[in-house]
Amino acid sequence: MVRGGVSLLEIAGLTVRYGRRVALDGLTMTVGGGEIVGMLGPNGAGKSTALLAIAGAVAPAAGSVKIAGDGDPRRRVGLADQPPTMYEFFTVAEHVEFCAEARGRANDPSTKTLLAQLGLDGVAERLVRELSFGYRQRVGLAAALAGGTDVILLDETLNGLDPHAGRQAREVVAAAAKRGAAVMLSTHLLGVAERLCTRLVILDGGKLVDDLSGTALERLVAGGAGAVEEHYLKLVRPEAAP
């Protein structure tokens, strides 16, 4: 079932193994344009693996990923991984512009607008390798969005931002969804998930254990502070001691 607008992302039986360990176990879901899907789950639940597999950065053992619509799917997907993979000796502007150009949008004026919206115009000529963690997170987000990507995959990209940068980042993500992009983001920040996401999915042990949107999500959030956390703790087992 498509929960947002037109279906942009179809994931069927996606399974990833690292040696004998099953990191992602048969993930099946459809994401519509305009949705912001928050992926919750403990460390090792399969969130990062899912995003990497959807982006084509990890080869699945089974299952499929389909990007709907016209054009080369590889140019229509933007991934901000963790830690952000970057061209360390590019400037911020060069890095983001290169990503836009790789997607067929060279000299796109919206790239400069994106840098300004994320508060990066002041560091646009600095080398990426010189940046703090928070700035690198913002550059990773800008690179994922550059060129007007249709499917945006963010792996804890909104973590580690100061309040001003965090608000800017949320506004940019919300604007991308408003123009029709499908957004999937992993986070441990439940407050961010509550405020920003139109849908929440919970993974545990590589499996999808819950999928909330629409009225069901509204009712949960209306339960007040801590309601999402309590729901999560009921579904997810505590992490085992190493």
Order of alpha helices (4+ residues) and beta strands (2+ residues): beta-beta-beta-alpha-beta-beta-alpha-alpha-alpha-beta-alpha-beta-alpha-beta-beta-alpha-alpha
